[in-house]
Amino acid sequence: MDVNDLRSVVTVVSLIAFLGIVAWAWSRSNRAGFDEAAQLPFAEEQGAEGASRGGNQQ
């Protein structure tokens, strides 16, 4: 096995890993969790915890 065979194997394994991650990210079973995570920056901070991190102080 020479270095070019190793490079080919690493390329194929990387492609398979990438396609697996894409399939996982686009799967319907993860959609609800990703939608919830996408809304986290817009969530209202509650209590003194938000004020200690520089939250809205009204």
Backbone hydrogen bonds, N-H to C=O, Kabsch-Sander energy under -0.5 kcal/mol:
donor,donor_aa,acceptor,acceptor_aa,energy
5,D,2,D,-0.7
6,L,2,D,-1.6
7,R,3,V,-2.3
8,S,4,N,-2.0
9,V,5,D,-2.3
10,V,6,L,-2.6
11,T,7,R,-2.3
12,V,8,S,-2.4
13,V,9,V,-2.6
14,S,10,V,-2.4
15,L,11,T,-2.2
16,I,12,V,-2.3
17,A,13,V,-2.4
18,F,14,S,-2.6
19,L,15,L,-2.6
20,G,16,I,-2.1
21,I,17,A,-2.2
22,V,18,F,-2.4
23,A,19,L,-2.4
24,W,20,G,-2.3
25,A,21,I,-2.6
26,W,22,V,-2.0
27,S,23,A,-0.5
27,S,24,W,-0.8
30,N,27,S,-1.1
31,R,28,R,-0.9
34,F,30,N,-2.3
35,D,31,R,-2.7
36,E,32,A,-2.2
37,A,33,G,-2.3
38,A,34,F,-2.1
39,Q,35,D,-1.0
39,Q,36,E,-0.6
40,L,36,E,-0.5
40,L,37,A,-0.9
42,F,39,Q,-1.3
43,A,40,L,-1.3
50,G,47,G,-0.7
51,A,47,G,-0.6
52,S,48,A,-2.0
53,R,49,E,-0.7
53,R,50,G,-0.6
54,G,51,A,-1.5
55,G,50,G,-2.8
58,Q,56,N,-0.7
